[in-house]
Amino acid sequence: MNIQFHKPYSESCDQNRDPILEVIKPLLTEKISVLEIGSGTGQHAVYFAQKMPHLIWQTSDQKTYHEGIKLWLDDTDLDNTPPPISLNVSTNTWPNQSYDAIFSANAVHIMAWYNVVDFFKNAPKLVNKGGLFILYGPFNYNQQYTSESNARFDIWLKQRDPHSAIRDFEALDELAQKAGMTLQSDHALPANNRILVWEKT
Ligand SMILES: C[S@@+](CC[C@H](N)C(=O)[O-])C[C@H]1O[C@@H](n2cnc3c(N)ncnc32)[C@H](O)[C@@H]1O
């Protein structure tokens, strides 16, 4: 039997990639290496790597996502997107390398809270001094949703997996501070999403 694997596609990636790019491009002009956590389809990686050719954009995700990411990387055939690395934030598979920035989109509301704790404990260790930790997604502030649509999304997330949830900015910032990161900026994006940027000080 010949099973063909289809290239995965996320419509939301196409919708959010330009607003994300607008925020992260000026932050990454002086940077060289970026590690992406939870690359998913790989669409963000190829788009951002194309638009910022001075960067080496390293994709990563759990093994099941690799085939799809590789299809996107192969189709674009860029010089600055090495093959994905296998990385679960809660296992001992963190690369033995440092990066100028870590980027992750829409991952911390999918992971269980203990994964988020592991993520924030381990990722900053890989960031060079002056480097950035950049998260995109929906966040709550003072345990309040920022919109009705985020409240509905949170219900949907929890029905799908009771360990998933929109995370509180304050709880994430506390984890980041413990790991030696200082909040540099917080940007409003379309569809009630945000980009949080911490700097390794
Ligand atoms: C909703 S998808 C987002 C994918 C992509 N970043 C995007 O914005 O379209 C959530 C991602 O988080 C990743 N993820 C969930 N738990 C993880 C873990 N423990 N370690 C690493 N990645 C994880 C999933 O594998 C998936 O790629």
PDBQT file of the ligand as one rigid body, heavy atoms in Angstrom, charges set to zero:
ROOT
HETATM    1  C1  LIG A 301      -1.615  24.928  17.869  1.00  0.00    +0.000 C 
HETATM    2  S1  LIG A 301      -0.085  24.239  17.403  1.00  0.00    +0.000 S 
HETATM    3  C2  LIG A 301       0.770  25.677  16.852  1.00  0.00    +0.000 C 
HETATM    4  C3  LIG A 301       1.667  25.374  15.708  1.00  0.00    +0.000 C 
HETATM    5  C4  LIG A 301       2.323  26.607  15.058  1.00  0.00    +0.000 C 
HETATM    6  N1  LIG A 301       3.300  27.196  15.919  1.00  0.00    +0.000 N 
HETATM    7  C5  LIG A 301       1.278  27.610  14.643  1.00  0.00    +0.000 C 
HETATM    8  O1  LIG A 301       1.243  28.725  15.183  1.00  0.00    +0.000 OA
HETATM    9  O2  LIG A 301       0.481  27.278  13.748  1.00  0.00    +0.000 OA
HETATM   10  C6  LIG A 301       0.676  23.846  18.944  1.00  0.00    +0.000 C 
HETATM   11  C7  LIG A 301       2.091  23.340  18.823  1.00  0.00    +0.000 C 
HETATM   12  O3  LIG A 301       2.619  23.131  20.127  1.00  0.00    +0.000 OA
HETATM   13  C8  LIG A 301       3.387  21.954  20.095  1.00  0.00    +0.000 C 
HETATM   14  N2  LIG A 301       3.537  21.382  21.437  1.00  0.00    +0.000 N 
HETATM   15  C9  LIG A 301       2.561  20.960  22.271  1.00  0.00    +0.000 A 
HETATM   16  N3  LIG A 301       3.088  20.403  23.373  1.00  0.00    +0.000 NA
HETATM   17  C10 LIG A 301       4.448  20.476  23.216  1.00  0.00    +0.000 A 
HETATM   18  C11 LIG A 301       5.548  20.056  24.007  1.00  0.00    +0.000 A 
HETATM   19  N4  LIG A 301       5.372  19.450  25.184  1.00  0.00    +0.000 N 
HETATM   20  N5  LIG A 301       6.792  20.291  23.537  1.00  0.00    +0.000 NA
HETATM   21  C12 LIG A 301       6.981  20.925  22.351  1.00  0.00    +0.000 A 
HETATM   22  N6  LIG A 301       5.980  21.339  21.558  1.00  0.00    +0.000 NA
HETATM   23  C13 LIG A 301       4.730  21.103  21.986  1.00  0.00    +0.000 A 
HETATM   24  C14 LIG A 301       2.586  21.042  19.185  1.00  0.00    +0.000 C 
HETATM   25  O4  LIG A 301       3.362  19.957  18.770  1.00  0.00    +0.000 OA
HETATM   26  C15 LIG A 301       2.176  21.997  18.089  1.00  0.00    +0.000 C 
HETATM   27  O5  LIG A 301       3.155  22.128  17.094  1.00  0.00    +0.000 OA
ENDROOT
TORSDOF 0
